Amino acid sequence: MDDSFDHSVAPVDRSIDDDFLRTCLFFNANRLSRIVTKLAEEEFAVTGLSPMYGYLIRIVNGRPGITQKLLAEMLYITPSTLTRFIDKLEGKKLVTRKVQGKTVLVYPTEKGIALEPTIRSASIQFKAKYEQILGKEVSRLLSIEIERTSGLMEE
């Protein structure tokens, strides 16, 4: 056997600057997402739904008969993900679907409408929580900048 190649792994230099984590968009966006998701889930726990389901119901309640296509676009999720969400909400009797030709329309049920005040309260509490942490103006500007940046990166 030829031993001219050194198979050992070079020792890791622990003095390497880890600053790349503080300037990495991937790392920081995921970190922020985890923190925001945790805060939202805590506030939405009273609804018995995840925040995404709560926002979906709010939209459907506000726009009875909205198309699944428009709903998926508004929530920035794929049609197949939306179908799974609606399946679950139909199972809980919070929304219902009606097919008109090739278009699927989503309507709230009485139970979904009745849950609206609790969902709105959770949304208000969630916003108050992050505004308390970040401040109102920073929260507003951060949301605007994240939406703008997301739009740029989707293009």
SEVOLUM-427559 format. One line per 10 residues: number of its first residue (from 1); their letters; for each residue x, y, z of N, C-alpha, C, O. Coordinates in steps of 0.02 Angstrom, whole numbers, plus 32768, in hexadecimal, padded with zeros to 4 digits. Example, Ala and Ser with C-alpha at 12.3 -4.5 7.8 and 13.67 -1.06 7.14 Angstrom:
residues 2
1	AS	8294:7EE4:8186:8267:7F1F:8186:8294:7F5B:8186:82C8:7F5A:81A7  8282:7F90:8162:82AC:7FCB:8165:8285:8002:818A:829E:8039:8192
This chain:
residues 155
1	MDDSFDHSVA	802A:7FC5:8000:8000:8000:8000:802C:803E:8000:805D:8042:8025  801A:806E:7FD7:8040:80AC:7FD1:802D:80DB:800A:7FF4:80F1:800E  805D:80EB:8036:8050:8118:806E:8068:815F:8060:8073:8185:808F  806F:8171:8020:8088:81B3:8011:8053:81E9:801C:8064:8224:8022  8012:81D6:801F:7FDC:8206:802A:7FCB:8207:8074:7FBE:81D3:8092  7FCA:8241:8091:7FBA:8249:80D8:7F6D:824A:80E0:7F4D:827A:80CB  7F51:8215:80FD:7F08:820F:8105:7EEE:8231:8143:7EB1:8232:814F  7F18:824D:816A:7F01:826E:81A8:7EDE:82B0:8197:7EED:82D0:8164  7EB2:82C2:81C2:7E8D:8301:81B8:7EB3:8337:81DD:7ECA:832E:8215  7EBA:8370:81BB:7EDD:83A8:81DA:7EB6:83C0:8217:7E79:83C2:8215
11	PVDRSIDDDF	7ED9:83D1:824C:7EB6:83EA:8288:7E90:842B:8278:7EA7:8454:8250  7E57:8433:8298:7E2F:846F:828E:7E4E:84A8:82B4:7E5F:84A2:82EF  7E56:84DF:8292:7E72:851B:82B2:7E39:8540:82D5:7E11:8561:82B4  7E35:853A:8317:7DFE:8558:833E:7E04:85A4:8341:7DD6:85C5:8358  7E3A:85BF:8329:7E42:8608:832B:7E22:862A:82EE:7E22:8667:82E9  7E07:8601:82C0:7DE7:861E:8285:7DAC:8648:829B:7D85:8634:82C6  7DA7:8682:827E:7D72:86B1:8290:7D2E:8697:827B:7D24:8686:8240  7CFF:8692:82AA:7CBC:867B:829B:7C8D:86B4:8288:7C50:86AC:828B  7CA9:86EC:8275:7C82:8726:8262:7C53:8719:8228:7C21:873C:821F  7C62:86E6:8200:7C38:86D7:81C6:7BF0:86C9:81DB:7BC2:86D7:81B4
21	LRTCLFFNAN	7BE5:86AF:8216:7BA1:86A1:822D:7B79:86E1:8237:7B3D:86E4:8229  7B9B:8715:8250:7B78:8755:825C:7B68:877A:821C:7B3D:87A6:821C  7B88:8768:81E6:7B7C:878B:81A6:7B5C:875E:8172:7B57:8771:8138  7B46:8722:8186:7B29:86F2:8158:7ADD:86FB:8156:7ABB:86F0:8189  7AC2:870D:811D:7A79:8716:8115:7A54:86D6:8125:7A20:86D9:8147  7A6C:869E:810D:7A4B:865E:811B:7A45:8651:8166:7A0F:8642:817F  7A7D:8656:8188:7A7E:8648:81D0:7A51:8678:81F6:7A29:8662:8220  7A56:86B8:81E8:7A30:86EA:820E:79E6:86E9:81FD:79BC:86F4:822A  79D4:86DC:81BF:798D:86D7:81AD:796D:869B:81CF:7935:86A0:81E7  7991:8664:81D2:7976:8628:81F4:7972:8633:823F:7942:861E:825F
31	RLSRIVTKLA	79A3:8654:825A:79A1:8663:82A2:7965:868E:82B3:7940:8680:82E2  795C:86C3:828C:7923:86F0:8298:78E1:86CB:828E:78B2:86D4:82B5  78DE:86A1:825B:78A1:867B:824E:788F:864E:8289:7855:864A:829D  78C0:862C:82A5:78B3:8601:82DF:7899:8629:831B:786B:8613:833D  78B7:8662:8327:78A3:868C:8360:785C:86A7:8356:7833:86A3:8383  784F:86C1:831B:780D:86DD:830B:77D8:86A6:830D:77A1:86B1:8327  77E7:866D:82F1:77B8:8635:82F1:77A7:8620:8339:776D:8614:8348  77D9:861D:8364:77CD:860A:83AA:779E:863D:83CC:776F:8629:83EE  77AC:867D:83C2:7781:86B1:83DF:7739:86AC:83C5:7709:86AF:83EC  7733:86A2:8384:76F0:869E:8365:76CB:8660:837F:7690:8664:838F
41	EEEFAVTGLS	76ED:8628:8382:76CD:85EA:839A:76B6:85F1:83E2:7681:85D7:83F4  76DD:8613:840B:76C8:861F:8451:7688:8647:8454:765B:8637:847B  7683:867B:842C:7647:86A5:842D:760B:8683:840C:75D2:868E:8422  7616:865B:83D9:75DF:863A:83B6:75C9:85F9:83D9:7597:85DB:83C4  75EB:85E5:840D:75D8:85A7:8430:7590:85AA:8448:756E:8576:8449  7577:85E5:845B:7532:85EB:8473:74FF:85DB:843C:74C5:85CC:844C  7513:85DF:83FD:74E5:85D1:83C6:74DF:8586:83B7:74AF:8570:8397  7511:8560:83CE:7513:851A:83BC:752E:850F:8376:752B:84D7:835B  7548:8544:8358:7562:8541:8313:75A9:855D:8311:75BE:8583:833D  75CE:854A:82DD:760E:856A:82D1:7601:85B0:82B5:75CA:85BD:829B
51	PMYGYLIRIV	7632:85DD:82B8:7627:8620:829D:7613:861F:8253:75E7:8646:823F  7631:85F4:822B:7620:85F2:81E3:75D7:85E0:81D9:75B5:85FE:81AF  75BD:85B0:81FE:7577:859E:81F9:754B:85D8:820F:7517:85E5:81F1  7560:85FB:8243:753A:8634:825B:7536:866B:8226:7500:8687:821B  756E:867A:8207:756E:86AE:81D2:7545:8697:8196:7522:86C0:8177  7548:8658:8186:7520:863D:814E:74D5:8648:815C:74B0:865E:8131  74C0:8637:8199:7479:8640:81AB:7466:868A:81A9:7430:869B:8192  7491:86B5:81C1:7482:86FE:81BE:7476:8714:8177:7448:873B:816A  74A0:86FD:8149:7498:8711:8103:7456:86F5:80E7:7431:871A:80C7  7449:86B6:80F4:740B:8697:80DA:73CE:86B9:80F8:739D:86C6:80D5
61	NGRPGITQKL	73D0:86C8:8138:7398:86EA:8158:738C:872F:8139:7353:8745:8131  73C2:8751:8128:73BE:8793:810A:73AC:8793:80C0:7395:87C5:80A5  73B7:875B:809F:73AA:8754:8057:7388:8712:8048:73A5:86E7:8028  734B:8709:8060:7328:86CA:8052:7325:86BC:8007:7315:86E8:7FE0  7336:867E:7FF4:7337:866B:7FAD:7378:867B:7F8B:737C:867A:7F4D  73AC:8689:7FB1:73EE:8696:7F94:7406:8656:7F71:73FA:861F:7F88  7429:865F:7F39:7443:8625:7F15:7480:860A:7F3A:74A5:862E:7F5B  7489:85C8:7F34:74C4:85AA:7F52:7503:85C7:7F35:7536:85CF:7F57  7501:85D7:7EF4:753B:85F3:7ED3:7550:8635:7EF2:758B:8640:7F01  751F:8662:7EFC:752F:86A3:7F19:7544:869B:7F62:7572:86BE:7F79
71	LAEMLYITPS	7525:866E:7F86:7537:8662:7FCC:757F:864A:7FD2:75A4:8661:7FFD  7594:861D:7FA6:75D9:8605:7FA7:760A:863E:7F97:763F:8643:7FB6  75F7:8669:7F68:7622:86A2:7F57:7628:86D2:7F91:765E:86EB:7F9F  75F0:86E0:7FB3:75F1:870F:7FEA:761B:86F6:8024:763C:871D:8047  761B:86B4:802F:7640:8696:8067:7687:8681:8054:76AD:8669:807E  7699:868A:8014:76DB:8677:7FFC:76EA:862E:8008:7721:861C:801F  76BA:8603:7FF9:76C4:85BB:7FFF:76AF:859A:7FBE:768B:85B7:7F96  76C6:855D:7FB4:76B6:8538:7F77:766D:8521:7F79:7652:8517:7FAF  764E:8517:7F3F:760A:84FE:7F3D:7602:84BB:7F62:75CF:84B0:7F83  7633:848F:7F5D:762E:844E:7F7E:7630:8456:7FCB:760C:8432:7FEE
81	TLTRFIDKLE	7658:8485:7FE3:765A:8492:802B:7617:84AF:8042:75FD:849B:8076  75FD:84DD:801B:75BC:84FA:802C:7586:84C5:802E:755B:84C5:805A  7587:8497:7FFE:7555:8461:7FFC:7558:8439:803D:7523:8429:805A  7593:8429:8055:759A:8405:8095:757F:842E:80CF:755D:8413:80FB  758D:846F:80CF:7574:849B:8104:7528:849C:8104:7508:8495:8138  750B:84A3:80C9:74C2:84A7:80C4:74A3:8464:80D7:746E:8462:80F7  74C3:842D:80C3:74AA:83EB:80D7:74A4:83E7:8123:7472:83D0:813E  74D7:83FE:8145:74D8:83FC:818E:74A2:8429:81AB:747E:8416:81DA  749B:8466:8190:7469:8494:81A9:7422:847D:819A:73F4:848A:81C0  7419:845A:8162:73D8:843C:8153:73C8:8405:8185:7390:83FF:819C
91	GKKLVTRKVQ	73FB:83DF:8196:73F2:83AA:81C8:73DD:83C6:820C:73BA:83A4:8232  73F4:8403:821B:73E1:8423:825A:73A0:844B:8252:7389:846C:8281  7383:8448:8216:7344:846B:8206:734B:84B7:820D:731C:84D9:8223  7384:84D2:81F9:7390:851A:81FC:7389:853C:81B8:737C:8578:81B4  7393:8517:8182:7389:852F:813E:7368:84F8:8114:7366:84BE:8128  734E:850D:80DB:7332:84DD:80AC:7346:84F2:8066:7353:852D:8059  734A:84C2:8038:735C:84CF:7FF2:7321:84C2:7FC5:72F8:8496:7FD1  731D:84E9:7F90:72EC:84DE:7F5B:7310:84E3:7F19:7337:8511:7F0D  7302:84B4:7EED:7322:84B3:7EAB:72F3:84D3:7E79:72B8:84C1:7E74  730F:8502:7E53:72EB:8522:7E1C:7316:851A:7DDE:7346:853F:7DD3
101	GKTVLVYPTE	7305:84E8:7DB5:732E:84D9:7D7B:7372:84C1:7D92:7377:848F:7DB6  73A7:84E4:7D7C:73EB:84D2:7D90:7403:84FA:7DCE:743A:84F0:7DE6  73D8:8526:7DE6:73EA:8551:7E1E:73CF:8536:7E5F:7395:8520:7E63  73F9:8538:7E92:73E4:8523:7ED5:73DE:8561:7F01:740D:8588:7F08  73A3:856A:7F1D:7395:85A3:7F48:7393:858C:7F91:737B:8556:7FA0  73AC:85B7:7FBD:73AF:85A6:8003:7382:85D6:802A:7385:8613:8022  7358:85B9:8055:7329:85DF:807C:7332:85D0:80C6:7346:8598:80D9  7323:8601:80F1:7325:85F3:8138:72E6:85CE:814E:72B1:85D4:812E  72EB:85AA:8184:72B0:858B:81A2:729D:85B8:81DE:72C1:85E6:81F0  7264:85A9:81FB:7250:85CE:8238:7284:85C6:826F:7293:85F6:8293
111	KGIALEPTIR	729F:858A:8274:72D2:857C:82A7:7312:85A5:8299:7331:85BF:82C7  7324:85AB:8259:735E:85D3:8246:7354:861D:8254:7381:8640:826C  7318:8635:8246:7307:867B:8253:7307:8688:829E:731F:86BC:82B5  72ED:8659:82C5:72EB:8661:830E:7331:8663:832C:733A:8681:8362  7362:8646:830C:73A7:8645:8325:73CC:8686:8316:7402:8693:8332  73B1:86AF:82EA:73D2:86ED:82D4:73E8:871A:830E:7421:8730:830D  73BE:872A:833F:73D4:8756:8375:7411:873A:839B:743D:8760:83AE  7413:86FA:83A5:744C:86DB:83C8:748B:86DF:839D:74C1:86EC:83B6  7484:86D5:835C:74BD:86DA:832E:74D6:8722:832B:7512:872E:832E  74A8:8752:8326:74BC:8799:8324:74DF:87AC:8365:7511:87D1:8364
121	SASIQFKAKY	74C6:8794:839D:74E5:87A3:83DD:752C:8787:83E0:755A:87A8:83F7  7534:8749:83C8:7577:872A:83C6:75A6:8753:839A:75E1:875C:83AB  758D:876A:8361:75B5:8793:8333:75CB:87D4:8355:7604:87EA:834F  759C:87F3:8378:75AA:8832:839B:75DE:8826:83D2:760C:884E:83DA  75D5:87F1:83F7:7605:87E1:842D:764A:87D1:8411:767D:87E6:842E  764C:87AE:83DA:768C:879D:83BA:76B0:87DE:83A4:76EB:87E6:83B2  768B:880A:8383:76A9:884A:836D:76C0:8873:83A9:76F7:888F:83A8  7698:8875:83DD:76AB:889B:841A:76EB:887F:8438:7715:88A4:8451  76F2:883D:8437:772D:881C:8454:776C:882F:842D:779E:8842:844C  776A:882A:83EA:77A7:883A:83C6:77B4:8885:83C5:77EE:889A:83C2
131	EQILGKEVSR	777F:88AE:83C8:778A:88F6:83CB:77A8:890A:840F:77CF:8939:8413  7796:88E6:8443:77B3:88F2:8485:77FE:88E3:8484:7825:8906:84A4  7810:88AF:8460:7857:889B:845C:787F:88CA:842F:78B5:88E0:8441  7864:88D7:83F4:7888:88FD:83C1:7879:8948:83C0:78A2:896F:83A9  783F:895A:83D9:7827:899F:83D1:77F9:89A2:8394:7803:897D:8364  77C9:89CE:8396:7797:89D2:8360:77B6:89E5:831D:77A8:89C6:82EA  77E0:8A18:831E:77FC:8A2F:82DF:782C:89FC:82C0:782B:89F1:8284  7856:89DE:82E8:7884:89AB:82CF:785B:8970:82B3:786C:8954:827F  7827:895C:82D7:77FC:8925:82BF:77DD:8936:827C:77DD:890C:824E  77C3:8972:8275:77A5:8987:8236:77D8:8988:81FD:77CB:896E:81C7
141	LLSIEIERTS	7811:89A6:820A:7845:89AB:81D6:7861:8966:81C4:786E:8959:818A  786A:893B:81F6:7884:88F8:81E9:7853:88D1:81BD:7868:88AF:818E  7813:88D4:81CD:77E1:88B1:81A4:77E1:88CA:815C:77DE:88A3:812D  77E4:890B:8154:77E6:8929:8111:7824:8911:80EB:7820:88FE:80B1  785E:8913:810D:789D:88FF:80EC:789F:88B5:80DC:78B8:88A2:80A7  7884:888B:8108:7882:8843:80FA:7855:8835:80BE:7866:880D:8093  781B:8857:80BC:77EE:884D:8083:780F:8863:8042:780C:8840:800F  7830:889D:8043:7852:88B7:8007:788A:8888:7FF1:7891:8878:7FB6  78B3:8873:8021:78EB:8847:8012:78D2:8804:7FF7:78EF:87E9:7FC7  789F:87E8:8016:7882:87A9:7FFD:786C:87B0:7FB5:7878:8784:7F8C
151	GLMEE	784A:87E7:7FA6:7834:87F3:7F61:786E:87F6:7F30:7869:87DB:7EF9  78A4:8817:7F43:78DF:881B:7F18:78FD:87D6:7F0B:7912:87C7:7ED4  78FF:87AE:7F3F:7920:876D:7F39:78F5:8739:7F15:790F:8708:7EFC  78B3:8745:7F12:7886:8717:7EEE:788B:8721:7EA3:787A:86F4:7E7C  78A1:875B:7E8E:78A3:876B:7E46:78D5:8742:7E20:78DB:874A:7DE3
